[in-house]
Amino acid sequence: MVDLKSQYDKIASTINSSIQEVLDTNTYINGPQVHAFQKNLEAYLGVKHVIPCANGTDALQIAMMGLDLKPGDEVITADFTFAATVEVIALLQLTPVLIDVDVVNMNISIDALRKAITPKTKAIVPVHLFGRAANMEAIMQIAKEHNLYVIEDNAQAIGANYKFADGTKKKVGTIGHVGATSFFPSKNLGCYGDGGAIFTNDDELAHKIRGIVNHGMYVRYHHDVVGVNSRLDSIQAAVLNAKLPFLDDYGRARQNAARKYTAAFEGHQHIVAPSICDICDCHVFHQYTLRIIDADRDALMQHLLSKDIPCAIYYPIPLHSQKAYADPRYKEENFPVTNQLVHEVISLPMHTELDDEQIRYITNSVLEFFK
């Protein structure tokens, strides 16, 4: 699904020298590479504060801890996404409220969001799924109307821009009160282990989060807030700092591959391909995900695997149907789109190193299945 080896080969000397610098200086935690990456990422995103941490799940949890949400507070998020998003809500003894998604962009449904708000609602967690920006303008307006926090789950969409109605653009992850991302190796900006970061323009919130990630300390052995141990190590920061200048190139490569995929599937009666926007970059294609209509999606998957084509189903079981998050409040009729998507979606290989020959082989194999 992701060709990290070929990506590494192109920048191997830069990666190797960056890692060697860490080894030479012996500053493995909070070394100069971490601080350099923080500053460079702040400049790239146009955000005041980036707080690196150990992984994307921690980033979400720490963002919520920083907002002083209380046990029982309701936090609304999408039903169709990876479990980490709801996992951290439950870990903090908050009340997850799962809602349906939009059938076109597979992100949180604005209509469902409006209906889900109660007096106990304190926050919304939109997920920029598969690399596509959620409808942040509508989400921020709803949040403003109801005095709610917005915590962006940007684990899959770093580098994407959201375009507002007035034509202005902002990087996703920097629009809400706080954003969280993951640097898992397969992400658009990935390290060679685990890593994550939190973004905010709120000075006070940033200060609190900096303490939380480091055992609640601002001064060594003085624990001012309840914290955790979640720090980005210097080797991972060195890798990320070496790759950050290429992030926009990586995004364009993914978008170009997506255009070729979509062109090959255009007009097919059984395939709904992602739309490609030629005038904005609101989708950076962490995954290239098809919907298979009136056909056997699972049989297609086996057909592709038989041809040595990696593919995956993200996500086969809705969160509301997971044993860990089952709740009598959830009614199947409230999740028609999610329940539909789990039977339709299939993701094809998507990475920066896809070439035309590979794309032709993959698309021809998909089309061959339907003949």
Secondary structure, DSSP 8 states (H G I E B T S, - for coil): ---HHHHHHHTHHHHHHHHHHHHHHT--BS-HHHHHHHHHHHHHHT-SEEEEES-HHHHHHHHHHHTT--TT-EEEEESSS-THHHHHHHHTT-EEEEE-B-TTT-SB-HHHHHHH--TTEEEEE-B-GGGB---HHHHHHHHHHHT-EEEEE-TT-TT-EEE-TTS-EEETTSSSSEEEEE--TTSSS--SS--EEEEES-HHHHHHHHHHTBTTEEETTEE-S---B---BHHHHHHHHHHGGGHHHHHHHHHHHHHHHHHHHTT-TTEE-----SS---B--SSEEEEE-SS-HHHHHHHHHHTT---B-S-SS-GGGSGGG--TT--GGG-HHHHHHTTTEEEE---TT--HHHHHHHHHHHHHHT-
